[in-house]
């Protein structure tokens, strides 16, 4: 079953162990309580690895590397500090022939 974790807009949460990961067909959504207003996740060091996440309105800070480069992650915009390898999902798709 897919899950959604909503963080209070403008809030800061200190992470010690990042345990948000989904599975194929069960993507975990992390987002702000108010669209367009970021929440902050902070971790002092290390690497935070994400899999099967849908992320929106997140500010990832601290000394950690926020790795969302796996193709199972979705950048739904207004995210800072995360490393994504694909462009944000905008709802518009174009085919080039």
N, C-alpha and C positions, 0 to 999 in steps of 0.2 A: 504494500500500500504506500503510495506517495505521501510525503509529509511536507508541511509548510511550517517554517520557523519564522516568526515575525518579531523583529527587534524594534523597540521604541525609537521613533524618529529622533535624531539628535543625541541618542544615548551612546555610551562607550562601555564595551564589555571586554574585560581582560581574559584572554584565552590561555590556558595552560596545556590542555589536551584538546585538539580540534577533532571532534567526533561526528561531524556532519558529513556523511557520505551516503549516497543512494546506491541503487543497483539498476541494471538494465530494466526498463519498464517501471521503475520506481524512483524517479528523480526527486531529490530533496530541494525544495525552494527555500532560500533565505532572502528575506526582503525587509524593507522598512515598513513601519505602521502607516506612514504617510508617503505615497508615491512622490518621488522627486526630492525627498529630504533624506540624506544619508544617515545611517547609523555607523558607528565605528567599532571595529574589532581590532584589538591590539594584542600582540604577542612579542615578548622581548627578544627572542632568538629562535634559531632553528628554521625548519621548513614546514609550512602548512601545505599539505597535499590534498586537493579536492578531487573527487570523482562523482559523477552523476549529480552535479549541483546546478541549479538555476539560481543565478545571483543577480540582485537588483538593488541599487541604492546603498552600496556597501563601501566603506572606507576602511581598508586594511592597512594598519600601521604597526609601528614598533620596529624592532630589528629583524624580525622574521621575514623570510621569503614566502610570499603567498602565491603558491603554484596552482593555477587552474588551467594549465596548458593541455591537459588531457582532453581529447576531442569529445569526451562525454559530458563536459561542462558547457553551460550556456550563459553568455554574458547578455543580460537583458538591459544593460545600460546604467549610467550614472555610478559606475564602480571605479574606485581609485585604489591603487596599491596592489591589486591582483595582477598576475601575469597570465594573460589569455593568449592563445595562438590564433584565434579566429575573430573576425569582426563581430560587433554586437548584433544581436537579432533585432531587426527593426519591423518585421512584419511585411516587408516588401522583398520580393525575390525576383530576380531578373534572369532570363535565359539568354545566352549569347550563342548565336549559330554562325 
